[in-house]
Amino acid sequence: MLRTLASVALHRGYSVTLIDGDRRQNMHRWFQMLGDAGNRPDRLHLVSAMTPQEILDASASHNGERSVVLIDTEGTTNDNLMAGLFAADIVVVPIYFALDDVTAAIQITDHYIPLAVESRGRPLPAVFVLTKQTIIDGRARALSELRTIIQANGTPIAEHVLNNRVAYRDLQTGQTLYSPAEPDAKAIGESEGVFDDVLQAFIEATRNAA
């Protein structure tokens, strides 16, 4: 999901900084593969932040006009996650229709975000984004309970979803959404929709806080 958001932001002319606070360093590998494949945009930057202080410092130093800072942390409880939440303007939580995934997402919105809000003293909006969706996910009765749990949580859900597409898997091999000779128009359309949904959620949360 972060790769798609970065792709859209870069395509729209933003300067994008990826702060990789995940010990698996997935964003760091993507950044390197983009360079190896000759597909790395000039406005894409990466900071490998392995400590909470490094995340906080990178967030502060790279924030600015026409810039998007994307912080990647593990979804499990650790100091890097809390540092990312402390620094964030909005939390984008990917959800896949699996009980463990839904439970982890709700833990972030119901437990970790309130802790960050208490610590920093200002609101922290969040939005759920459904990922890896298939036709079955949208219709299966067995998944209706999970959908009910997500909806009952009260966290806004992005109108657009990221479906299970080859284009997203290709992002792991040194591509952006726009770099292939024949970009996937459907993947681009839904990714741009998710980007706009996140922006709208942030704008509405800011307006309500004011």
Backbone bond lengths (Angstrom), bond angles and torsions (degrees), N, CA, C in turn:
res aa  C-N    CA-C-N  psi(-1)  N-CA   C-N-CA  omega(-1)  CA-C   N-CA-C  phi
1 M - - - 1.451 - - 1.528 110.92 -
2 L 1.337 116.78 -40.81 1.459 119.93 178.71 1.525 111.59 -61.95
3 R 1.320 116.59 -37.26 1.462 119.72 179.14 1.531 110.72 -64.58
4 T 1.334 116.54 -38.45 1.465 119.06 179.60 1.527 110.63 -68.62
5 L 1.336 117.34 -42.68 1.465 120.26 179.65 1.525 110.49 -64.37
6 A 1.331 116.47 -40.49 1.462 119.73 177.51 1.526 110.53 -63.56
7 S 1.336 117.31 -42.04 1.467 121.32 179.94 1.518 110.92 -59.31
8 V 1.332 116.58 -45.64 1.465 120.54 -178.28 1.527 110.41 -66.68
9 A 1.328 117.12 -45.23 1.466 120.65 -178.57 1.528 110.90 -60.77
10 L 1.325 116.95 -42.97 1.468 120.66 178.54 1.524 110.87 -63.98
11 H 1.328 116.57 -41.87 1.464 121.33 -179.39 1.529 111.06 -63.32
12 R 1.322 116.71 -28.51 1.461 121.07 -179.29 1.525 112.65 -89.80
13 G 1.318 116.63 4.51 1.454 119.90 173.33 1.508 115.80 95.77
14 Y 1.321 117.80 7.15 1.461 120.31 177.21 1.527 110.34 -79.76
15 S 1.307 115.89 152.84 1.454 121.97 165.89 1.532 106.56 -86.51
16 V 1.325 117.09 129.57 1.465 121.31 -173.66 1.526 109.76 -118.50
17 T 1.322 115.27 128.90 1.455 121.71 173.52 1.521 109.04 -114.57
18 L 1.310 116.50 123.70 1.459 122.42 174.62 1.526 108.21 -95.32
19 I 1.319 116.41 120.90 1.461 120.72 174.52 1.520 107.09 -103.43
20 D 1.315 116.54 109.51 1.460 121.55 -175.21 1.525 109.37 -94.89
21 G 1.339 114.74 98.98 1.459 120.82 178.80 1.507 112.62 -105.33
22 D 1.327 116.84 14.23 1.462 123.26 178.82 1.523 108.00 -95.75
23 R 1.317 117.01 128.96 1.471 119.69 -177.07 1.527 112.11 -62.06
24 R 1.343 117.97 -19.12 1.470 120.17 176.82 1.522 111.98 -76.54
25 Q 1.338 117.11 -17.69 1.462 123.36 174.79 1.531 112.52 56.43
26 N 1.319 117.14 44.47 1.465 121.10 179.80 1.532 112.31 -65.81
27 M 1.333 116.57 -39.46 1.463 119.24 179.58 1.528 111.16 -68.33
28 H 1.317 116.07 -35.13 1.465 120.15 177.78 1.529 110.58 -62.86
29 R 1.330 116.19 -42.68 1.475 119.81 178.80 1.521 110.77 -65.22
30 W 1.337 117.23 -40.72 1.463 120.31 178.71 1.526 110.57 -61.99
31 F 1.318 116.14 -43.40 1.462 121.60 179.31 1.524 110.19 -59.35
32 Q 1.318 116.86 -43.83 1.461 120.68 179.39 1.531 111.55 -66.40
33 M 1.335 116.81 -42.17 1.464 120.00 -179.23 1.521 111.50 -66.74
34 L 1.328 117.07 -35.68 1.465 119.64 175.54 1.528 110.50 -59.95
35 G 1.327 115.98 -41.91 1.451 119.85 178.17 1.520 112.24 -65.59
36 D 1.323 115.93 -43.90 1.469 120.07 -179.75 1.526 111.47 -62.24
37 A 1.356 116.54 -34.81 1.464 120.93 -177.88 1.525 112.77 -87.28
38 G 1.332 117.04 -3.10 1.459 120.11 -178.39 1.517 113.38 74.44
39 N 1.339 117.26 22.86 1.470 120.95 -176.29 1.532 112.81 -113.42
40 R 1.319 117.97 9.15 1.462 119.28 -176.09 1.530 110.87 -80.81
41 P 1.330 118.09 118.23 1.470 121.03 177.82 1.529 110.96 -65.71
42 D 1.327 116.13 148.29 1.461 120.95 -179.06 1.525 111.79 -64.27
43 R 1.321 116.73 -28.43 1.467 120.05 -176.50 1.531 113.25 -89.24
44 L 1.325 117.18 10.13 1.462 120.81 177.77 1.526 109.62 -100.40
45 H 1.329 115.09 126.56 1.457 121.00 -179.04 1.528 108.86 -126.54
46 L 1.312 115.75 155.97 1.460 120.14 -179.99 1.516 110.73 -134.87
47 V 1.335 114.97 137.72 1.464 122.08 173.05 1.521 107.32 -124.56
48 S 1.318 116.12 121.22 1.458 120.51 174.81 1.521 107.59 -87.94
49 A 1.338 116.40 109.07 1.466 121.92 -174.05 1.523 109.27 -115.17
50 M 1.303 116.79 105.87 1.458 120.90 -174.03 1.526 113.44 -98.06
51 T 1.327 117.12 -3.91 1.464 120.58 177.73 1.519 109.34 -128.41
52 P 1.330 118.06 157.01 1.473 120.32 177.70 1.523 112.82 -56.30
53 Q 1.327 118.06 -40.56 1.462 120.05 -178.78 1.515 111.21 -65.23
54 E 1.330 117.49 -37.16 1.461 120.55 177.75 1.527 110.83 -64.23
55 I 1.328 117.59 -37.33 1.466 121.16 176.99 1.521 110.14 -64.61
56 L 1.320 116.94 -46.12 1.465 120.97 -179.07 1.530 110.99 -64.20
57 D 1.328 116.85 -43.29 1.468 120.24 -179.14 1.526 111.12 -65.50
58 A 1.348 116.84 -43.65 1.462 120.29 -179.53 1.520 111.26 -65.29
59 S 1.325 116.81 -39.28 1.465 120.57 179.30 1.523 111.02 -61.73
60 A 1.321 116.23 -42.18 1.461 120.16 -178.04 1.523 111.77 -71.28
61 S 1.325 117.37 -39.00 1.463 120.09 -173.09 1.527 113.42 -79.70
62 H 1.337 117.97 -22.60 1.463 120.00 -176.41 1.525 113.08 -103.60
63 N 1.303 118.01 -1.64 1.460 120.81 179.14 1.526 109.15 -78.73
64 G 1.324 117.22 141.13 1.460 119.79 179.69 1.515 111.92 174.41
65 E 1.321 116.77 -175.50 1.463 122.72 -179.58 1.533 110.44 -63.93
66 R 1.317 115.37 139.18 1.472 122.60 179.14 1.530 111.74 54.74
67 S 1.332 115.76 33.66 1.458 119.66 177.91 1.522 109.81 -127.11
68 V 1.316 115.05 145.17 1.458 122.19 175.44 1.524 107.35 -123.81
69 V 1.316 115.70 126.30 1.455 121.36 177.82 1.520 108.05 -110.37
70 L 1.320 116.73 121.22 1.457 122.23 -179.57 1.528 108.55 -112.88
71 I 1.330 116.17 120.99 1.460 121.36 -177.74 1.521 108.65 -104.88
72 D 1.317 116.01 122.15 1.461 121.34 179.53 1.526 108.76 -105.75
73 T 1.327 116.62 118.70 1.457 121.10 175.40 1.522 108.68 -130.58
74 E 1.301 115.78 167.19 1.454 119.57 173.67 1.522 109.08 -70.24
75 G 1.332 116.30 152.51 1.455 120.07 179.71 1.510 113.52 -81.86
76 T 1.327 116.78 -0.91 1.460 120.60 179.80 1.519 110.19 -93.17
77 T 1.312 116.25 162.35 1.457 120.66 -177.15 1.518 110.91 -68.32
78 N 1.312 116.89 119.81 1.453 121.90 169.52 1.522 108.05 -160.80
79 D 1.316 116.76 173.40 1.461 120.50 -175.43 1.524 112.19 -66.38
80 N 1.345 117.11 -32.30 1.464 119.48 178.74 1.523 111.69 -65.74
81 L 1.335 116.86 -39.40 1.461 120.57 176.64 1.526 109.93 -60.13
82 M 1.320 117.63 -46.84 1.455 120.60 -178.18 1.527 111.04 -65.96
83 A 1.341 117.68 -35.86 1.464 120.22 176.61 1.523 110.59 -65.09
84 G 1.333 116.14 -41.19 1.456 119.84 177.50 1.518 111.90 -62.37
85 L 1.330 116.69 -41.88 1.460 120.38 178.34 1.524 110.90 -66.10
86 F 1.318 116.90 -38.53 1.462 120.98 -179.69 1.527 110.61 -62.77
87 A 1.338 116.43 -36.59 1.468 120.42 -175.20 1.524 113.25 -86.96
88 A 1.322 118.33 -17.27 1.468 121.86 -168.08 1.523 113.34 -74.50
89 D 1.335 115.29 152.62 1.462 122.44 169.09 1.527 110.71 -93.64
90 I 1.327 116.83 -27.79 1.458 122.26 175.62 1.534 107.74 -155.06
91 V 1.337 115.73 146.95 1.458 121.19 179.60 1.521 107.98 -107.76
92 V 1.320 116.08 124.04 1.456 121.69 178.93 1.527 107.08 -105.57
93 V 1.328 116.12 115.58 1.462 121.37 -172.85 1.526 109.54 -109.81
94 P 1.332 118.19 110.42 1.471 119.57 177.02 1.518 110.78 -75.07
95 I 1.333 115.98 141.22 1.463 120.82 179.36 1.525 109.35 -131.43
96 Y 1.309 114.85 130.41 1.456 122.64 171.77 1.525 107.05 -112.19
97 F 1.327 117.03 145.54 1.463 120.52 -176.21 1.530 111.32 -72.23
98 A 1.315 114.55 76.92 1.463 122.56 172.62 1.524 106.33 -145.35
99 L 1.319 117.63 142.90 1.455 121.26 -172.66 1.522 111.54 -57.97
100 D 1.324 118.16 -45.37 1.462 120.83 -179.08 1.524 111.14 -61.87
101 D 1.330 116.51 -39.20 1.456 121.20 -178.67 1.530 110.92 -68.00
102 V 1.322 116.29 -43.82 1.460 120.82 178.55 1.527 110.49 -64.40
103 T 1.315 116.63 -42.61 1.467 120.85 179.33 1.521 111.33 -61.72
104 A 1.339 116.84 -43.57 1.467 120.85 179.70 1.528 110.93 -64.40
105 A 1.332 116.89 -39.59 1.457 120.59 179.61 1.525 111.31 -63.49
106 I 1.310 116.33 -42.77 1.467 120.63 -179.21 1.528 110.87 -69.88
107 Q 1.319 117.93 -31.63 1.465 119.96 175.08 1.521 110.53 -61.29
108 I 1.335 116.53 -38.85 1.460 120.08 179.14 1.522 110.84 -63.95
109 T 1.344 116.77 -47.43 1.469 119.32 -176.11 1.527 112.73 -73.85
110 D 1.332 117.42 -33.26 1.468 120.27 -173.10 1.521 114.17 -94.46
111 H 1.331 117.63 -19.20 1.466 119.68 -175.83 1.528 112.56 -122.57
112 Y 1.332 117.03 -53.63 1.458 119.17 -172.46 1.523 112.89 -76.62
113 I 1.329 117.68 -40.04 1.460 119.74 177.87 1.525 111.55 -63.10
114 P 1.346 119.80 -45.49 1.474 118.65 175.93 1.532 112.88 -57.75
115 L 1.330 117.88 -36.23 1.467 120.17 177.31 1.521 111.04 -64.38
116 A 1.332 116.13 -40.86 1.460 120.18 178.90 1.523 110.77 -66.34
117 V 1.324 116.43 -41.01 1.470 120.81 179.54 1.521 110.44 -62.55
118 E 1.325 116.37 -42.89 1.465 120.20 178.85 1.524 111.05 -62.96
119 S 1.317 116.30 -38.08 1.464 120.64 -177.29 1.520 112.42 -72.99
120 R 1.331 116.98 -41.71 1.467 119.37 -174.16 1.517 112.97 -94.15
121 G 1.335 117.99 -16.87 1.451 121.15 174.14 1.504 115.96 76.99
122 R 1.308 117.78 22.43 1.474 121.29 176.06 1.518 109.27 -148.35
123 P 1.335 117.51 155.26 1.465 120.64 -175.07 1.520 112.65 -62.15
124 L 1.325 115.33 157.04 1.463 121.67 176.77 1.527 108.34 -138.41
125 P 1.336 117.73 96.47 1.462 120.52 -179.50 1.527 110.91 -69.80
126 A 1.322 114.68 156.79 1.465 121.39 178.31 1.514 109.21 -139.68
127 V 1.321 116.21 157.14 1.463 121.76 175.96 1.514 108.26 -144.03
128 F 1.333 116.75 137.47 1.455 122.24 174.02 1.528 109.56 -86.63
129 V 1.325 116.56 140.75 1.464 121.88 173.03 1.516 108.06 -126.15
130 L 1.319 117.36 121.41 1.460 121.61 178.42 1.526 109.16 -77.34
131 T 1.329 116.79 128.69 1.460 121.40 -176.12 1.526 110.87 -124.18
132 K 1.339 114.89 162.20 1.466 122.85 177.45 1.528 111.56 55.19
133 Q 1.322 117.17 35.63 1.455 121.39 -175.86 1.527 111.96 -77.13
134 T 1.322 115.68 145.79 1.460 122.51 175.19 1.520 108.47 -126.29
135 I 1.326 116.03 170.83 1.465 119.80 176.45 1.519 110.82 -59.98
136 I 1.312 116.26 -36.82 1.465 120.76 179.47 1.518 110.72 -63.34
137 D 1.351 117.24 -41.56 1.458 120.55 -179.98 1.523 111.61 -59.45
138 G 1.305 116.35 -34.90 1.454 119.49 -177.64 1.517 114.00 -76.35
139 R 1.334 117.48 -18.06 1.467 119.85 -173.08 1.526 114.53 -121.48
140 A 1.322 117.89 -17.81 1.465 120.17 -171.78 1.523 111.32 -66.13
141 R 1.319 116.08 127.24 1.465 120.63 178.21 1.521 111.47 -65.70
142 A 1.321 116.25 -30.26 1.464 119.35 -178.17 1.522 111.81 -64.35
143 L 1.330 116.80 -21.05 1.456 120.47 -179.32 1.523 112.95 -96.11
144 S 1.320 117.07 0.83 1.466 120.60 -176.68 1.527 111.74 -62.68
145 E 1.340 116.28 -34.47 1.470 119.16 179.86 1.521 110.88 -65.91
146 L 1.333 116.26 -39.90 1.462 119.38 177.79 1.526 110.59 -65.18
147 R 1.320 116.60 -40.46 1.470 119.03 178.00 1.524 110.50 -62.21
148 T 1.332 116.63 -39.69 1.462 120.91 179.15 1.523 111.05 -63.33
149 I 1.341 116.67 -41.35 1.461 121.18 178.97 1.527 110.49 -61.97
150 I 1.331 116.00 -43.95 1.463 120.35 -179.38 1.527 110.35 -63.68
151 Q 1.325 117.10 -46.53 1.456 121.38 -177.67 1.529 111.55 -66.34
152 A 1.345 116.44 -36.46 1.462 120.78 -177.99 1.522 112.09 -71.57
153 N 1.326 117.15 -18.19 1.461 120.24 -178.51 1.522 112.18 -63.75
154 G 1.328 116.95 -30.00 1.458 120.19 178.78 1.518 114.93 91.64
155 T 1.330 117.42 -10.15 1.465 120.56 176.33 1.530 109.03 -73.98
156 P 1.313 118.36 133.52 1.473 119.33 179.09 1.527 111.42 -56.35
157 I 1.317 115.33 143.15 1.459 121.81 178.40 1.520 108.08 -112.31
158 A 1.323 115.92 128.24 1.464 119.76 179.78 1.526 110.19 -56.65
159 E 1.317 115.77 137.77 1.465 120.22 -179.86 1.525 111.01 -65.03
160 H 1.312 116.49 -38.14 1.460 121.44 179.19 1.515 110.26 -90.83
161 V 1.321 116.50 151.65 1.464 121.96 179.22 1.525 109.09 -123.43
162 L 1.323 115.37 159.14 1.463 121.13 174.19 1.520 107.62 -99.63
163 N 1.303 115.63 109.36 1.457 120.40 -177.81 1.529 111.24 -78.97
164 N 1.294 115.46 169.75 1.466 121.56 -178.67 1.529 108.99 -80.25
165 R 1.335 116.51 92.18 1.459 121.22 -174.17 1.533 110.68 -122.58
166 V 1.322 115.21 149.96 1.467 121.38 176.91 1.530 110.28 -61.08
167 A 1.322 117.06 -33.87 1.468 120.97 -177.57 1.521 111.73 -57.68
168 Y 1.337 116.58 -34.85 1.461 119.33 -179.75 1.523 111.25 -74.50
169 R 1.310 116.58 -35.13 1.465 119.08 176.36 1.528 110.63 -68.36
170 D 1.328 116.12 -32.65 1.461 119.91 179.00 1.536 112.06 -66.29
171 L 1.341 116.58 -21.66 1.457 119.46 177.93 1.524 111.95 -62.90
172 Q 1.320 116.50 -20.96 1.454 120.82 -179.75 1.533 112.37 -81.51
173 T 1.338 116.52 -0.96 1.473 120.06 -176.20 1.526 111.99 -120.95
174 G 1.323 116.25 33.82 1.456 118.77 174.63 1.505 115.11 86.90
175 Q 1.329 117.85 32.49 1.461 122.16 178.24 1.528 109.59 -123.58
176 T 1.331 116.42 154.90 1.451 121.81 159.37 1.530 105.72 -103.54
177 L 1.313 117.15 175.09 1.465 118.93 178.59 1.519 111.96 -62.02
178 Y 1.328 116.59 -26.28 1.458 120.61 -170.66 1.528 113.19 -104.06
179 S 1.333 118.74 -5.29 1.459 120.58 -173.83 1.530 115.69 -82.46
180 P 1.348 121.19 -25.07 1.469 118.83 179.51 1.536 111.86 -61.89
181 A 1.315 115.46 155.99 1.467 120.09 178.41 1.527 110.95 -60.03
182 E 1.331 115.93 -34.60 1.461 120.77 176.78 1.527 108.18 -126.79
183 P 1.327 117.78 85.84 1.462 120.97 -178.49 1.526 111.53 -60.99
184 D 1.328 116.47 149.29 1.464 122.82 178.79 1.528 108.25 -79.74
185 A 1.328 116.09 105.88 1.467 121.02 -175.75 1.527 111.87 -62.88
186 K 1.332 117.16 -35.82 1.463 119.70 179.97 1.527 111.05 -67.95
187 A 1.326 116.85 -41.84 1.462 120.35 178.08 1.524 110.34 -63.82
188 I 1.319 116.32 -41.78 1.462 119.94 178.83 1.523 110.51 -63.83
189 G 1.335 116.78 -43.39 1.459 120.68 -179.02 1.519 112.71 -60.79
190 E 1.338 116.94 -46.58 1.459 118.59 -177.91 1.531 111.01 -73.82
191 S 1.332 118.26 -30.79 1.463 120.91 178.52 1.533 110.46 -69.98
192 E 1.335 116.42 -41.41 1.462 118.96 175.62 1.521 110.67 -64.28
193 G 1.345 116.44 -34.59 1.454 120.12 176.46 1.521 111.74 -64.33
194 V 1.340 117.10 -42.82 1.462 120.69 178.02 1.524 110.42 -63.65
195 F 1.325 117.16 -42.34 1.468 121.30 178.43 1.529 109.88 -57.87
196 D 1.327 116.84 -45.88 1.464 120.71 179.26 1.527 111.39 -66.48
197 D 1.331 117.46 -36.70 1.466 120.59 177.57 1.524 111.31 -62.44
198 V 1.329 116.11 -41.49 1.469 120.38 178.74 1.528 110.30 -64.78
199 L 1.333 117.06 -44.66 1.459 120.43 177.41 1.527 111.38 -59.79
200 Q 1.330 116.12 -42.51 1.457 119.74 -179.29 1.523 111.41 -65.98
201 A 1.325 117.45 -39.77 1.455 121.26 177.96 1.529 110.29 -61.90
202 F 1.325 116.45 -40.38 1.455 120.49 178.49 1.529 111.18 -66.12
203 I 1.334 116.26 -44.54 1.470 120.45 -179.19 1.522 110.40 -62.37
204 E 1.324 117.55 -44.08 1.459 120.93 -179.57 1.517 111.06 -65.33
205 A 1.335 117.34 -41.33 1.462 120.66 179.90 1.531 109.84 -65.09
206 T 1.335 116.96 -40.19 1.456 120.70 178.66 1.515 110.99 -64.78
207 R 1.342 115.44 -41.61 1.475 119.37 179.71 1.531 110.63 -64.69
208 N 1.328 117.38 -41.60 1.453 120.85 -179.79 1.528 112.08 -66.71
209 A 1.335 115.57 -36.68 1.471 119.60 179.53 1.526 110.42 -67.08
210 A 1.337 115.92 -35.34 1.474 119.70 -179.82 1.522 110.80 -70.43
